[in-house]
Amino acid sequence: MKKPLTSTALALLASAALLGGCANNQQLGTGVGAVAGGVVGDAVLGGPLGTLGGAAAGAVIGNQIGKNQDKK
């Protein structure tokens, strides 16, 4: 069951990278952080709750990093 999640995460990450030119750093950071956080949350905690929690935490962290990059 982990293989489809990994494939989906990689597809989302590739999409985020391709669409990166259309977004500012804050938006891109939110998307990439959500995908990465979801993958890490699933690996560490497992299950849908871990995936969603990781995605939420990753989105917040990515958003803040992107916001700081936009200010520079």
N, C-alpha and C positions, 0 to 999 in steps of 0.2 A: 504493500500500500504506500510505502514511502516513495517509490519510483515515480508514480504520477504526480505527487506533490512536488518533487524535485524538478520534473520536466515542466510543470506549470510555472514554478518559480523562475526557472531559467528563461522561459518564454516571456514572462512579465518583465524580467530584468532586461532582456534584450530589447523589448518594446520601449521600456523607459529610456534606455540608452539612445535608441533611434529617434525618439521624440524629444530628446533633451534640447535640441536646437530650438524648439518651439516654446520652451518654458524658461522661467528664471530659475536661479539656483535654489530658491526656497521650494518651489513646486517640484523640481527634480529631486531634491533631497528628501522631500516627503514621500515620493513614490518609491525611490530606491531604498529608503530606510524601511518602508513598510514591507517590501518584498524581502529584504535581508532579515528584518526582524521576524517575519513569519517563518522563514527557513530556520533561523536559530531557535525560535520558540518551539518549533516542532521537534527539533533535534534534542533540545534540552528537556522540555517538559512532556512532549508528545501529545497527541490528540488535538482535537479542534480548539479546545480552550487555550492550549499552549501556543498554537499557531496564531490565533486571533490576538491573544495578549502580546505576543512577540511583535506582531504586525503593528499593533497600536503603539507600543513603546518605540519601535523603530521609526514609525512615522513622525512621532513627536521629536525624537532625537534628530532625525534627518531634516525636519523642518527648521529646527533651531540652527543646525550647522549651515544649511542653505541660506537662512536669513543673515547669519554672520558673514557669509561669503558675498552676499549681495551688497552689504554695507561697505565692503572694501573697494 
